[in-house]
Amino acid sequence: MLRELGKLTGIISGLLPLLIANNAIAQDEDLEMQMFFAPAETVTSAARHTQPLAHSPSAVTVLTREDIEAAGARTLPEVLRLVPNMDIAMVKPFWYAVGVRGGTTEASDTLLLLVDGRDVTFELLGAPMWTVQHFSMDDVERIEIIRGPGSALYGANAFSGVVHVITRTPGEGPTASTSIRGGEHGQLELSGRGTASFGPLALSIGVGWEQEDLWTGRDLSGREVIRGRLRGKIDLGSQGRLLLETGAYLSQGRLHVDIGEMDVNNITNVYAQARYEFEELIIQTVYDRAYFDLDIGLNLYYPDLDLDLAEAPPIDGVVDKVGVLSQYTLKFFHNRLTFGAEYVFNGYHSDTFVEPDHYEHRIGVFFQDEFDISSLINDNTDSDIPPLIITAGLRYDRNSITRYELSPRAAVIFAPTDDHSLRFGYAHAFLKPTFFESSLHIKLIDVSGLNLTSLDVATPDLDNQTIDSIELGYAGSFFNDHLSLKLDFAYNWYRNNIGFSLNPANMEYIVIGGVRIPNINGSGFGFTNNRAGEDGHNVDLQIVVRPTEHTRLLFNAGYRQVFKNKNGDFAGSNPIWRFVTGGDWSTPFGLTASIRAFFSTSYYRSVGHPDSILVPMVRLKLPAYCLLNARIAYKISILPFEGSAGVEGFNLLGARFRELGGFFFPNAPDFAGERLGRRIVFFLQGTI
């Protein structure tokens, strides 16, 4: 590790002299004046091709490069707090539970995370590694977030939405950039990026290293990440290009899963991707391999007899993923038809599994048509109807774990003026069972002499979770774009929710001295689908005010509530409100300041089974919190070098939070009462 760090530090330190400059200010006044006035927004994720945001069939939030810098965010979850109705809960600094319109109390696998079109789900856990990726936040150009079901285009895991991170393309952005951040809790981060063009060929390389508790010795998180990425772009004329990239990261720390706290001794990920784009054709292939070495820390203990039943050994192994995507967008008459196919292979191997090798195959076929009715009418009559677009799509998915799923979507978009648009839509999405829910059987160390050698809780015949959603949306701008407003409402039907279940009727027991101990190798343990289902609704509000060229004010609000079905195992939940407010300010002499305040009401939900002998009904609660983030930066410049220095403060008010484990396994560690740590970091960054 030290050798890799030494190499990385050498690369970064070679770029640092670029930042040693006097305080001479060289401002581009025109650029500064337009800092908070974005051009007409376009998105690529909502329809798999570029379109005006106002014509999107989904509720979409776009976070720009300026949004990311103003937030001072160093991980994806930190910047995603800016999105209305986004649920972000720090379980450990290494692991965040992330959701949208659904709640972090469910799971983090309800959101699909894409990076430049590549699915970065860590398939062993069924969820992305939100705080560990191959890129630095300094490399991110924009983030597009689809708030609502996205399976009609993206298949499994696009259950409640899609987060698409778009980084800088080789040849774009500054020729070289570097940054250093360090401060409270022993946090240190070094990152650097360089790009160059050679005729039709452009290359970029990015490297980074970060660690917490580096000099504090407290080992609160043990998080350490080393990453690197090499990208190339070959221009194939005005209509085509070939993108090639590879990357790797090495990480360690602590995270959380449903069965307890997990020490990550090592997760190493390497990938390679090729993406060919020619006019409206896209062909993409990805190979991804992850090596893992994990200590679950699970000790099955029976308190009535003060008896250790079994322990989980360390788990190490390999996960291989291969993905192939082909899509094409065809324009004809007044239609825009996007169609394609996708294949994904996942292979798992670990000697700690009862069955060392597991394989999964997934295939999806999709199409979506956008029909511009207004254009058709205007071309054939003397009418001048404003834009009226109907979008309809369908995707067929089949995987080797569950049955097939059809995911339809339909939307009507009407823009009566250039500044206002209305949207009405319906979408269906699904969430396939994760590997550990459907296939994971772990070998155990029998410490009781009762022959408890494995934990067999996976259920191979689970169905997909599903959601159906009806949405209404409005987007408008007023006073020459000085005020913009977005308002979205959705009503959702949740069905077949997957959860851990203890069924007393099917429980098998071991009798010791007249005391019955549940046999973890027998029936009665497992994951099941909640057939009763739930309903819920949510409201998202987003307001941006730009009173001057140098000032921007933000306000987001989200409301959500889920209702239980009377025959289900869940006792429902209370309403939850989330608010985000803040502002950005810049001056002609190079000083910028930003502030963000986050507030959430408390959230609780009763989980369990009233007839369970091991897990009674328990209340899972996230207390109310109020966070305050601030950033002050000062630009220092001497041509051709430009940089900035300043301070970022995160969670300045602090917050109490409760981790989400220890419920289904009452003997697993209880993580309640941890403190979400305050972080004050000084930074220095520069570009050529």
C-alpha positions, 0 to 999 in steps of 0.5 A: 500500500505504501509503495502505491501511495508513494507513486501516487504522491509523486504524481500529485506533487509534480503538479503542485507547483502549478498552484504556487502563485501570487494573488494576482487576479485574472478573471474572465468577467463574461464567464463570471457573470454567467456563472449561475445562469445555465443554458437550456438544459438537456438530458441524455438518461431519461430517453437514452438520447439527448433531448430537452429537459422539458420534453423528458418523460420522467422527473429528472434533476440535473446537477452541474459542475457548478452545483458539485463544486458549490456543495463541496461534496467529495462523495456521491451521497454528499452531493445527492442530498441536493436532490428533492426527496433523496434519502441519504443515511450514513451507516458508516463513512465507508457505506451510505444507504441511498434511495429516492422516494422510497427511504433508506430503510428499505435497501440501497439496491433500489437505485441504478448507478451508471458511470458514463453508461456503465452499470457499477453495481457491486453484484455480490451485495446488489448495490453500488459502492457509493463512496468508492469509485474509479473517479474523483468528484473533480472529474464529474461534469454533470449528474442526471438523476431520474426520480421514479421507475426506470426499468422500461429502459434500464431493467433491473435495479432501476426500481425507484430511479437512476443516477447517471454520472457523466465525467469529462471526456478525454480532450475536454476540460483543463489540460491538467488539474490537481487537488489536495484536501485535508482536515478534521478526522484525519482526512486526506485526499489527493487527486490529479487528472491530465488530458492531451489530444493528438489529432483524432486521438485524445487521452486522459488519466486520473489518479487519486488516494484518500484516507480517513483517520490518517493521523488521529489513530481513532480508526473510526472508519478505516476507509482507504481508497486508491484509484486510477483510470485511463480513458481514450477517445478516437474521433471517427469523423463528425458523426462517430467516435470510439471510447476506450477506458480501463480503471481500478481501485483498491479499498478497505474499511467498514460497511454494513449489510443486513446480517451485521457489520462487515470489515472490508479487508480488501475490495479490488475492482478492475474494469475495461469498457469499449463504447462505439458511437456512430450517429444514433448507433451505440455499441458498448461492451464492459468487463468487470472483475471484483476481488473481495475479502470480507469479515462479516463479524456475525456471531450467532448467540443464544442468550437463554443458554448463554451459548455461542452457536456458530461464527461466520468465517471471512469471505473471500472470492471473485465476482465477474461481470460481462455486459453487452449493449446495443441500441439505435435511435431511428427518426422517421416522420414525426417519431423518434424510436429508440430500441436495443438489447442488453446482456449481462453475465455475473459469475460468483466464486468463493470457497466460503459459499456452500456451493462455491460457484454461482452464475447468473444470466440476464437479457433485456430487450427494449424500445421507446417511441416519441411521437410529436403530435403537434409537429404532425398537425402543424405540418398538415394544417394551418395550426400552430399547436405548441409541443405535444409529445407522447412517449411510450416504451416497453422492456422485456427482461429475463434472468436466471434467478426469477421469472421474466418481467415486462416494464411498460412506460407511457407519458404525455408532455405538453409545453404551452410556451417555451417557459412552461411544460406539463407532464403526465406519465405511468411507469412500471419497474422491478427489482430482482432479488440480490445474490445473497437473498436468492443464492447465498449459503455461507459456511459457518464455524461450528463452535457449539458442537451442534453441527451448525455448519452453514447458514441457509437463509437464501430462498431460490424461488423469490419473485421480483419486487415491483412498483407501479407509479402514476406521475404528474409534473410541471416545470416553468421559468419566470422573469427571464429565467431569474426564477425556475420551479419544478413540481412533481407528484407521484402515487406508487403501488409497491408489490412483492417486497422482499424481506427476511422472514422467520416462520414459526410454523416451519421452524425446526429446533434442536433440543438441549436440556429441555430448551429448544434452539432454532436450527439455522440449517432447517426451514423457517429461516429465509427471505420471502415476498410480502404479498400484501403490498403497500401504497404510497405517494410523494411530492417533490418541489425544486425552486431556483432564484437568481436575483443577480448575475452573482447570486443563486438561491436554492430551495428543495422540499420533499414529502413522502408517506407509505401506507401498509396493506392491512394483511401485511407484516409491516405496520406502516410508516409516518410521513417524512419531510425533507428540506434543502435550502442554501445559496451561492455568491461570487464576487468579481475579485475571486471570492466565492461562498456557498451554504447548504442547510438540510433538514429531515423530520424523523422517520420510523417504521415497524418491521418484523413479524408479530408471531416470531419467537426471535424477532418481534415487531421492532421499530426502525427509526431515523431521528430528525436531523439538521445539517449545515454545509459551507464552502468559501474559496478564493481564486488565485491565478497567474496565467496559464495556471489558475487555482483556488484555495479555501475551506469546506465544512460538512455537517457543521451542526452535527447529527444523531443517526441510527444505523440500520442493522441488528434487527433481523439478527438480534445477536448481531452488533447494535450500532445505535447512537453513532454520531455523524461526524463534523468535517472541516477540510482545507483544500487547494486545487489548480488547473492548467 
